[in-house]
Amino acid sequence: MLRRTLQGIARHHGSKPQRQAAPLLTADVLRVAAVCGGDRRGERDRALILLGFAGAFRRAELVIIRVADLCFGEHGLSVLLPRSKADQEGEGVSVHVAANPLTAHCPVAALRAWLDAAGIRDGWVFRRITPTDAVGRHPLAAESVRLILQQRAWEAGYRDAALARISPHSLRAGCITTLAHASVHERDIMRHSRHASPTVMRGYIRAAATEEAFTSGALWRRKDA
């Protein structure tokens, strides 16, 4: 009864639109990743950001990854998530992340560099770092992912409203939107993003629409003679 009452109020008065996370597309992610590096903290943050984007990971998924969950291959990396929001049965799911041979900002190479710099051979992948640059034993908190991303985005030049709309969800939304813009089939996007509902998955694309993505832009593109 309460739900029906609230729905009736919303229909009559309208509901306030929720502010959604701005998508970070490939160029944005590389811009943010470029300010990382130089020390262990930088190596960790770069790997965290690039992997979060390439794997469309939720922040809660990133912080539970262990070294034993990683499988490096010739063409990239597979990450086994022991549990995920969409994995209701708790069977685990593998996320495949392709290596990027065209840029220094490769998520697979960045992850290797972080593990080597931190001397991590087992246990948690993304860990807390002390003010003295010592790598701790405990994993990052999910909230730390947001703080790290916003700090690095600020260093990359994002300010005011643009910075306020950046969150860990920006990496996930940016990945899904970029794949959609590249005409990847919805079925494949859903498998990569671990979405069970195509409606929910499409919501990421609509929310992340940019001027470049507007269909009507095709009206003004000139064709070569």
BELLIN-V790206 format. One record per pair of residues at least 12 apart in sequence whose C-alpha atoms are under 7 Angstrom apart, sorted by the first residue. I is the first residue (numbers start at 1). GAP is how many residues later the second one is. D is the distance in whole Angstrom. If there is no record, write none. Layout:
[[I GAP D] [I GAP D]]
//
This chain:
[[20 187 7] [21 144 5] [21 145 6] [21 146 6] [21 148 6] [21 149 5] [22 143 5] [22 144 6] [22 148 5] [22 186 6] [23 147 4] [23 148 6] [23 150 5] [23 151 4] [23 185 6] [24 146 5] [24 147 6] [24 150 5] [25 149 5] [25 150 7] [25 153 6] [30 75 7] [31 125 6] [32 120 6] [32 121 5] [32 124 5] [33 13 5] [33 16 7] [33 17 7] [35 117 7] [35 120 7] [35 121 6] [40 74 7] [40 77 6] [40 78 7] [40 93 7] [41 88 7] [43 70 7] [43 71 5] [44 70 5] [44 82 7] [45 103 7] [46 64 7] [47 60 6] [47 63 5] [47 64 5] [47 67 7] [50 57 5] [51 56 5] [52 119 6] [53 118 5] [53 119 6] [53 122 6] [54 43 6] [54 121 6] [55 40 7] [55 42 6] [56 115 7] [56 116 4] [56 119 6] [56 137 6] [57 115 6] [58 111 7] [58 114 7] [59 83 6] [59 86 6] [59 109 6] [60 82 6] [61 23 7] [63 63 6] [63 76 6] [63 77 6] [63 78 7] [63 79 6] [64 60 7] [65 16 7] [65 59 6] [65 60 6] [66 57 5] [66 58 4] [66 59 5] [67 54 7] [67 55 5] [67 56 6] [67 57 6] [67 58 6] [68 54 7] [75 23 6] [75 24 6] [76 21 6] [76 22 4] [76 23 4] [76 32 6] [77 19 6] [77 20 5] [77 21 6] [77 31 6] [78 16 6] [78 17 6] [78 18 4] [78 19 6] [79 15 5] [79 16 5] [79 17 6] [80 12 7] [80 13 6] [80 14 4] [80 15 6] [81 12 5] [81 13 6] [86 108 6] [86 109 6] [86 110 7] [95 97 7] [118 17 6] [124 15 6] [126 13 6] [126 14 6] [127 12 4] [127 13 5] [128 12 5] [145 23 7] [146 21 6] [146 22 6] [149 18 7] [149 19 7] [150 13 7] [150 16 7] [150 17 7] [173 31 6] [173 35 7] [176 13 7] [176 28 7] [176 29 7] [177 27 7] [177 28 5] [177 31 7]]
//
